[in-house]
């Protein structure tokens, strides 16, 4: 009985946590809690405790399922006591089943949120890296344009000169051309890095969208489990009502037995007097 009460309150707690996670406001609180848990409970005994709880709930669920199957598969006519046991086993099966489902749901939600937060951090870092690469690319383009203008001016200056001065200026022009080629190579490398960073950002964004879709699917499954929980509560109320009726009928049966005993005693006394 104590174990069933623990399972019931565990199910209520899990449903409350799922409800809080699905609220449209206060998301930063859940994100902060998930970040804290992912950072501090990654390699602690909490994982082992969660595994033990999952195993216990699974064993209880399988036990209740086997009990219900045993009663259903029997061809004998069930007495009132066996019917009550069957209804109790069905109730326990629903409770442990919802506990198991909500536990797995919370575990999947935790993994999805932790992965989503980690991907968001990676996305921010990649965006900053891409912005830095884009700024460097623009700077190199501006320098390239400046060197092109300087080269055009040098060509204009060399138009009418001859001799040693022209040779020096030609050497200076060659150095400028070489520096320009080096700058073009740097621009090309920066362009490749920028393209790679943009591809990484697109991949991370797509993965984050997939995580969001999975989270919404989990929320839909949680709503469906809430409906099943309402059904289980209704069945539990029906069981209580039937128990009250059985108790009332038992009292009436005991009263009838007492009256029959009184009648037997009176009949015996009358028989003695008649003799």
C-alpha positions as CSV (number, residue, x, y, z in Angstrom):
1,X,0.0,0.0,0.0
2,X,2.9,2.4,0.9
3,X,4.6,1.5,-2.4
4,X,1.4,2.3,-4.4
5,X,1.1,5.6,-2.6
6,X,4.7,6.4,-3.5
7,X,4.1,5.5,-7.1
8,X,1.0,7.8,-7.2
9,X,2.8,10.8,-5.7
10,X,5.8,10.1,-8.0
11,X,3.4,10.2,-11.0
12,X,1.8,13.5,-9.7
13,X,5.3,15.0,-9.3
14,X,6.4,14.0,-12.8
15,X,3.2,15.3,-14.3
16,X,3.7,18.6,-12.4
17,X,7.3,18.9,-13.7
18,X,6.1,18.2,-17.3
19,X,3.4,20.9,-16.9
20,X,6.0,23.5,-15.7
21,X,8.3,22.7,-18.6
22,X,5.4,23.1,-21.1
23,X,4.4,26.6,-19.8
24,X,4.8,29.4,-22.4
25,X,6.6,31.7,-19.9
26,X,9.5,31.3,-17.5
27,X,11.6,29.3,-20.0
28,X,14.8,30.9,-18.8
29,X,14.2,29.3,-15.4
30,X,14.0,25.8,-16.9
31,X,17.0,26.5,-19.1
32,X,19.0,27.6,-16.1
33,X,18.0,24.5,-14.2
34,X,18.9,22.2,-17.1
35,X,22.3,24.0,-17.5
36,X,23.0,23.5,-13.8
37,X,22.0,19.9,-13.9
38,X,24.0,19.2,-17.0
39,X,27.1,20.8,-15.5
40,X,27.0,19.4,-12.0
41,X,25.1,16.1,-12.2
42,X,26.9,14.6,-15.2
43,X,29.2,12.2,-13.3
44,X,27.5,11.9,-9.9
45,X,25.5,9.1,-8.1
46,X,22.3,10.9,-9.3
47,X,22.5,9.0,-12.6
48,X,22.8,5.7,-10.8
49,X,19.8,6.6,-8.5
50,X,17.7,7.5,-11.6
51,X,18.6,4.1,-13.2
52,X,17.6,2.3,-10.0
53,X,14.3,4.1,-9.8
54,X,13.7,3.4,-13.5
55,X,14.4,-0.3,-12.9
56,X,12.1,-0.5,-9.9
57,X,9.2,1.2,-11.7
58,X,9.7,-1.1,-14.7
59,X,9.6,-4.2,-12.5
60,X,6.4,-3.0,-10.8
61,X,4.8,-2.3,-14.1
62,X,5.6,-5.7,-15.5
63,X,4.4,-7.4,-12.3
64,X,1.0,-5.5,-12.5
65,X,0.7,-6.4,-16.2
66,X,1.3,-10.1,-15.5
67,X,-1.3,-10.0,-12.7
68,X,-3.9,-8.4,-14.9
69,X,-3.1,-10.9,-17.7
70,X,-3.4,-13.8,-15.3
71,X,-6.9,-12.7,-14.2
72,X,-8.1,-12.0,-17.7
73,X,-6.8,-15.3,-19.1
74,X,-8.6,-17.3,-16.5
75,X,-11.8,-19.1,-17.6
76,X,-13.2,-19.3,-14.1
77,X,-16.0,-17.0,-12.9
78,X,-14.4,-14.3,-10.7
79,X,-15.7,-13.7,-7.2
80,X,-16.2,-10.3,-5.8
81,X,-12.9,-10.4,-4.0
82,X,-11.1,-11.5,-7.2
83,X,-12.8,-8.7,-9.1
84,X,-11.6,-6.2,-6.6
85,X,-8.1,-7.6,-6.9
86,X,-8.3,-7.3,-10.7
87,X,-9.4,-3.7,-10.5
88,X,-6.7,-2.9,-8.0
89,X,-4.1,-4.5,-10.3
90,X,-5.4,-2.5,-13.2
91,X,-5.2,0.7,-11.2
92,X,-1.6,-0.1,-10.1
93,X,-0.7,-1.0,-13.7
94,X,-2.0,2.4,-15.0
95,X,-0.2,4.3,-12.2
96,X,3.1,2.5,-12.7
97,X,2.8,2.7,-16.4
98,X,2.2,6.4,-16.3
99,X,5.1,6.8,-13.9
100,X,7.4,4.9,-16.3
101,X,6.2,6.8,-19.3
102,X,6.5,10.2,-17.6
103,X,10.0,9.3,-16.2
104,X,11.2,8.4,-19.7
105,X,9.5,11.5,-21.1
106,X,11.3,13.7,-18.6
107,X,14.6,12.0,-19.4
108,X,14.1,12.6,-23.1
109,X,13.1,16.2,-22.5
110,X,16.1,16.7,-20.3
111,X,18.4,15.3,-23.0
112,X,16.7,17.4,-25.7
113,X,17.0,20.6,-23.7
114,X,20.6,20.0,-22.7
115,X,21.5,19.2,-26.3
116,X,19.6,22.3,-27.5
117,X,21.4,24.6,-25.1
118,X,24.8,23.1,-26.0
119,X,24.0,23.6,-29.7
120,X,22.9,27.2,-29.1
121,X,26.2,28.0,-27.4
122,X,28.1,26.4,-30.3
123,X,26.0,28.4,-32.7
124,X,26.8,31.7,-30.9
125,X,30.5,30.9,-31.0
126,X,30.3,30.0,-34.7
127,X,28.4,33.2,-35.4
128,X,31.1,35.3,-33.7
129,X,33.8,33.4,-35.6
130,X,31.9,34.0,-38.9
131,X,31.5,37.7,-38.1
132,X,35.3,38.0,-37.4
133,X,36.1,36.2,-40.7
134,X,33.7,38.4,-42.6
135,X,35.3,41.5,-41.1
136,X,38.8,40.3,-42.0
137,X,37.6,39.5,-45.5
138,X,36.2,43.0,-45.9
139,X,39.4,44.5,-44.6
140,X,41.5,42.5,-47.1
141,X,39.1,43.6,-49.9
142,X,39.6,47.2,-48.9
143,X,43.4,46.8,-48.9
144,X,43.3,45.1,-52.3
145,X,41.3,48.1,-53.8
146,X,43.8,50.5,-52.3
147,X,46.8,48.6,-53.8
148,X,45.0,48.5,-57.2
149,X,44.6,52.3,-57.1
150,X,48.3,52.7,-56.1
151,X,49.4,50.5,-59.0
152,X,47.3,52.5,-61.5
153,X,49.0,55.7,-60.2
154,X,52.4,54.1,-60.6
155,X,51.7,53.1,-64.2
156,X,50.7,56.6,-64.9
157,X,53.9,57.9,-63.3
158,X,56.1,55.5,-65.3
159,X,54.6,56.6,-68.6
160,X,57.2,59.4,-69.5
161,X,60.3,58.3,-67.4
162,X,63.4,56.4,-68.6
163,X,66.8,55.3,-67.2
164,X,67.7,54.4,-63.6
165,X,64.7,56.1,-62.1
166,X,62.4,54.1,-64.2
167,X,64.2,50.8,-63.2
168,X,63.8,51.6,-59.5
169,X,60.2,52.4,-60.0
170,X,59.7,49.2,-62.0
171,X,61.3,47.2,-59.1
172,X,59.0,49.0,-56.7
173,X,56.0,48.1,-58.9
174,X,57.1,44.4,-59.0
175,X,57.2,44.3,-55.2
176,X,53.8,45.9,-55.1
177,X,52.4,43.3,-57.5
178,X,53.9,40.5,-55.4
179,X,52.3,42.0,-52.3
180,X,49.0,42.3,-54.1
181,X,49.2,38.6,-55.1
182,X,49.9,37.6,-51.5
183,X,46.9,39.7,-50.4
184,X,44.7,38.0,-53.0
185,X,45.8,34.6,-51.7
186,X,44.9,35.7,-48.2
187,X,41.5,36.9,-49.4
188,X,40.9,33.6,-51.0
189,X,41.8,31.7,-47.9
190,X,39.5,34.0,-45.8
191,X,36.7,33.4,-48.2
192,X,37.0,29.7,-47.9
193,X,37.0,30.0,-44.1
194,X,33.9,32.2,-44.2
195,X,32.1,29.6,-46.4
196,X,33.0,26.8,-44.1
197,X,31.8,28.8,-41.1
198,X,28.5,29.6,-42.8
199,X,28.0,25.9,-43.6
200,X,28.6,25.0,-39.9
201,X,26.2,27.6,-38.8
202,X,23.5,26.3,-41.2
203,X,24.1,22.7,-40.0
204,X,23.8,23.7,-36.3
205,X,20.7,25.7,-37.1
206,X,19.1,22.7,-38.8
207,X,20.0,20.4,-35.9
208,X,18.5,22.9,-33.4
209,X,15.2,23.0,-35.4
210,X,15.1,19.2,-35.3
211,X,15.5,19.3,-31.5
212,X,12.7,21.8,-31.2
213,X,10.4,19.5,-33.3
214,X,11.2,16.5,-31.1
215,X,10.4,18.6,-28.0
216,X,7.0,19.6,-29.4
217,X,6.3,15.9,-30.1
218,X,7.2,15.0,-26.6
219,X,4.8,17.7,-25.3
220,X,2.0,16.2,-27.4
221,X,2.7,12.7,-25.9
222,X,2.7,14.3,-22.4
223,X,-0.8,15.7,-23.1
224,X,-2.0,12.3,-24.2
225,X,-0.6,10.8,-20.9
226,X,-2.6,13.4,-18.9
227,X,-5.8,12.2,-20.6
228,X,-4.9,8.6,-19.6
229,X,-4.3,9.8,-16.1
230,X,-7.8,11.3,-15.9
231,X,-9.1,7.9,-17.0
232,X,-7.2,6.1,-14.3
233,X,-8.5,8.5,-11.7
234,X,-12.1,7.9,-12.9
235,X,-11.5,4.1,-12.6
236,X,-10.1,4.6,-9.1
237,X,-13.2,6.5,-8.0
238,X,-15.4,3.7,-9.5
239,X,-13.4,1.1,-7.5
240,X,-14.0,3.1,-4.3
241,X,-17.7,3.3,-5.0
242,X,-17.9,-0.4,-5.6
243,X,-16.0,-1.1,-2.4
244,X,-18.5,1.0,-0.5
245,X,-21.3,-0.9,-2.0
246,X,-19.7,-4.2,-1.1
247,X,-19.2,-3.0,2.5
248,X,-22.8,-2.0,2.7
249,X,-23.9,-5.4,1.3
250,X,-21.7,-7.2,3.8
251,X,-23.3,-5.3,6.6
252,X,-26.8,-6.2,5.3
253,X,-25.7,-9.9,5.0
254,X,-24.4,-9.9,8.6
255,X,-27.7,-8.4,9.8
256,X,-29.6,-11.0,8.0
257,X,-27.5,-13.8,9.5
258,X,-28.2,-12.3,13.0
259,X,-31.9,-12.3,12.3
260,X,-31.8,-15.9,11.0
261,X,-30.0,-17.0,14.2
262,X,-32.6,-15.2,16.3
263,X,-35.4,-16.9,14.4
264,X,-33.7,-20.3,14.8
265,X,-33.3,-19.8,18.5
266,X,-37.0,-18.7,18.8
267,X,-38.1,-21.8,16.8
268,X,-36.0,-24.1,19.0
269,X,-37.6,-22.6,22.1
270,X,-41.1,-22.9,20.7
271,X,-40.4,-26.5,19.8
272,X,-39.2,-27.3,23.3
273,X,-42.4,-25.8,24.7
274,X,-44.5,-27.7,22.3
275,X,-42.9,-31.0,23.4
